[in-house]
Amino acid sequence: QRKNPFSSDDRLASKPVHTHRGDPTYGRPPEGSRTEQRGKDAQSHVGKEVEELCLIIRSTGEVGEDGHVSVTFGQLFETYVTISNKVVGILLRARKHGLVHFEGEMLWQGKDDDVIITLL
């Protein structure tokens, strides 16, 4: 639309055509756009799910000798799957933020039911 001589949309004409890797806006939606707002809303929603997962671990798990609450993946899966079907994805996000610890890259239902998940 930027190159269309028949387009009367001034919003498109005022934006730069391309951004480059060094540019701080590279790979980001325009400020104030609906896309930016949807991204912020999604991030907030996932953050709430991570908090809820941590609360579930705290309520269903047992306190170990080191003072950390731990639960097996099988037990967590059975409890949390009724709340959300994204248990593994939310666990990975929680680990990325340093809130939980477990061995392995990915957890699979059945195969990894005995893996210990520790709330940090």
C-alpha positions, 0 to 999 in steps of 0.5 A: 500500500505504501507504493500504491498511488491510489491509496489515501491512507496517510498512516502507511505513508508516514512509516519507514519502509524497513527497519534494520537489525541495529534499530531498537524497533526492529522486530517490534510492532509500532508503538500504540498499535493494536498489535502491541496491545495484544502482545502486552495482553498475552504476556500478562495472561501468561504471567497470571498462569505462571503465578497460578501454577506456582500456587498449585505447586505450593498447595499440592507439593511437599516441603523438602529438607532444603525448605523448597516445595516439590511435586512430581510432574504426574501429580502436578499434571493431574491437578493442573490439567483441569485448569489449563491444558498448557501445563508443560508450556507454562512450566517451561515459562516458569523455569525460564523466569527462575521460578521452578526447577526440573531436570530435562528439556521437556516433560512428557505425560506418562514417561516423566511422571516421576520427575520432581518439580521444585518451586524456587 
